[in-house]
Amino acid sequence: MGSGLRVLQNVHVVNGCAWLNHCSDNRGIFIKTVKENPQIKLWMSGHFHLSHDYEDAISTLGSCTFVQAGVVGEISSRDGRRQTRIIQGSSDRLKIYTVNHHKRNQDGSADLRLDADINLISGQVELAHGHEDYDHDNWFSAFVPEDEDGCYLSMPDGQVACSQTVSKSVCWWHMKCGRVLGLHEGMLVEYDAETLSPLGVVVNSKLLGNREVLVVEEGTAVVLVDNETKDIEVVHPNDDGSYWRKFQRNKKVRQEEKLREAIAKKWMESNSL
């Protein structure tokens, strides 16, 4: 979280596993470690199962370059592209390549593409070519707030989006408690207060509909108002203070529950009460 690499938002941000440190209480340690240690020059991530053809498959933060690593297996790929990274390094440079597993050159050699050239001395990263984003409608990169991006509402007090504009509004703000919320793609989204990476969906586009969105009492509460019935809904935080909804429970927790249930069932079968 905080690297700027692409994730498949319509799955991962809903599930709460877009980043390996997504649900950790100390999730800021990862990006803090990178910022405080300029000797970290390259960080590879294969968590997302996406190819290398997106504009945000490579990002740079401070002295570190973050690189998306694709997958070879046909079943494992989320966008149908099977690719591998090759890193060529020397004392002063790193070159990042992509191997395309869908085709071969005429001489039978692998189809190799230079993606980036990293100067380890100056820190300059030179991208070798443009990007080929794949089907923007299905593979969008979620809006990530930035300071002075023109979308920040410094002191929201009242309407932040009306029923006619809520589906197209792009804005973000701080709640009184310090949490960061925003509107994007017709959804109410929570962002990490430190990295401003999207944590998850608070109210999805279907539930939000064309309701008016208000922030009242200097960020004390978010209120949704139905334009026709005038019914209101107050968006309450979770027990831990966060706002984003966990639509699917943690897989590890579910697996542990199933294991305990299996152990209990086996014990009951072999022990008569």
N, C-alpha and C positions, 0 to 999 in steps of 0.2 A: 504494500500500500504506500502510495506516494511516488512510485517509480515513473508513472505516466504511461506504462505499457497498456496496450489494448486488452480489454476483457470482453467476453460475450455477455453484455449487460442483462439481456432479457432472461438469462438463466442465472448467472452468478450473483448479481446484486439482489435478486429475489431470494436466493438460497443462502446467502451469507457466506460464500466461500470464494469470492472473486480473487482474493489474495490469501496467501498462506497465513498471514498475520491479521486477517480480516476481523475475526471475533475475539482477538486477544485483548485483554485489558491494557497491556503495555505495547500495543501495536505501533506506537511511535518510535520504539527503540530501533526498529529496522532502518528507517530512513535517517534517523539521528546518527546511527553508526556510520552510515555511508557519508554523511555530511562532515562528520568529525574525523574521518580517516581518508584523506585524499589519496592514500596509497592504493585504495580500492579503485581499480580502473575499469573493471568489466564484471557485470553481473548477468548471468544467463537465467532465463525462466522458461521452463517447459510446462508450467501448470495449466495453461489455458487451452492447449491442444489446437492452436490456431497457426496458420501459415505465416510467412514472412513478407507478404505482399501489401501490408497495410502501412499507412503513413506513420502510425504509432507502434509499429513492430520494433522500432529502435528509438530510444529516447536518451537524453543526457541530463544528468542532474549533478551540478558541481563538477567533480573530476571523474565521475563514474558514468559509464555508458551501460544502459540496460538493454538487453537484447532478447527478443522473443525467439524461442527455439521450438520448431515444429515437431511433427511426429512422422514416423515412417509407416506405421500400420494404417491400413485402409479404414478399419473400424474405429480407430482412436481419433481420427481427424474430424474436427467439428465443421470444417468448411470444404472438405473433399480434397484438399491439397496436401500431398505427402512431400515433406521437405526436411532436410537435415542441415545443420550448421557445421561449417569447418572454420576453425580459427588458425590463422597463420601469424606467428609472432616473432618479434626480434627485440633487441634491447630498447628500441625507441619507437616501435610501431606495432599495431595490431590490425590485421585485416580480417574482416568478417565476410564469409562467403555463404551462399545458399546452394545446396545440391537439390536439383529437381528430380524426384524419383519417377516422374511421369514420362520422361523422354531421355534419349541418349543422343550424343553427337554422331555424325556419320561414321566416325572411326570407332564407335563403340564406347568411347569414354563418357564419363558422367557430365551432365549439363551443369556447369559451375558458373555462378554469377557472383561478382563482387558487389557487396551491399554497402560496406562502410570501411573507411580507412581512418584509424585512430592514431593521432600523434601523441605518444605518451609523455613527451617533453612539454609541448605547448598546451596539451589538452584539447586541441582542435579535433573535431569529428567531421569528416567529409563524407557525405552520402553520395554513393556512386550513380544513383539513378532516381527517377521519380517513383511514385508509388502506384499500385494498382488496386485500390480499394474494391472489394468484392461485394457487389449488391448492397448499396447503402441502406436500402429499406430494411434488410434483415440483419445487417452487420454494422450497426451504428456504434460510434464511440460516444459514451455518455458525456454530457457537458460537465466540465470540471471548472469550478470557479477560480478566478485569478484576481489578485489585487488590481484595482483600477481597470477592470474589464468592461465597465459601463453597465453591468447587470446587478451590482450590489446595491441593496436598499439599506442605507445607513441607520435610519430610524423609522422603521415601518410602524404605522399607527393607523389602522383602518384597512381599506381595500388594497390588496396587492395585485389582484386579477379579477376582472369581471367575468360574467358567464359567457360573454362573446369572445373573450381573448384568452381564457384560461388554458385552452388546448395548445396555444401557440406561445404563451408567455415563457420567457427565460429570465429568471431573476433568483437572487439568493439573499439571505439575511441571517443575522444572529438573533436567536431567542434570548430572553432575559437570563436564562440559565447558562448561556454560553454555547448551546447546541446550534448547529448550522443547518438550516432548512432551505429549500429552494424549489422552484417549479421548472420542469423540463419535460418535453414530449407529453404534455398533458398529465404529468404525474407530480405528486409531492414527494420530494426526495430528501433524505438526510445525508449530509456530508461530514466527513471527519473534520473536527475543528482545527487540527494541526496541519494536516496535509491537503485538506479540501478534496480528497478523493471521495467518490460516492460510496456511502456505507450501505444504503439500501432504500427500497421503496417504502414510503410511509402510507400513501394512498395511491393506488394504481389508477390508470386512466379510466378504466371502466367504472370504478367506484366514485372517482372524482367527477366524471361526467362534465356537465356544463355549469357546475356550481361555482358561485362566487367565493373567492378566498380572501379572508381578512386576517390580519395580525393585530391583536388588540392589547391595550395597556402596556405599550412599550415592549412587546415581545413576550408577554405573559402567557398568551394562548393563541392558537390558530383555530379559526372558526370557518366552517364551510356552510354556505347559505344556498338553499334551493331557490332559484329565481322565480319559480312558479308557485310553490306551496309556502315559501318563506320559512320552511323548516330549517333548523340550525343543528349542526353537529360540531362539538368541540373535539379537537384532535388531542387526545391525552398521551403523555409519554408512557413508556413501559416502566416496569418496576425498577429497572436499573437506571432510569433517567433518559435512556435513548428513545428515539421516536420510530426508527425503522422497524418494520414488521418482519418477524421470522416466519415466512410462509411455509418453510420446510424445516423440521427439527434437525439438529446436528446428526450426521450419519453415524459418527462414532458412538454417540450416546444411544442411538437407536439399536446399533449392533450389540452394545453391551446389555441393553434391556432384553433383547431377544435371547442372548446367551444365558442370562440369569433365568429367563422363563423356561428355556430348554432344560437347564440344570434342575430347576424346581420340579418340572414335569417328570423328568427321569427319576428323581428321588421319590416322588409320590407314587410312581408306578412300582417301585421296588420296596416300598415301605408301607405297610398297611397301618392305618390309624386306628 
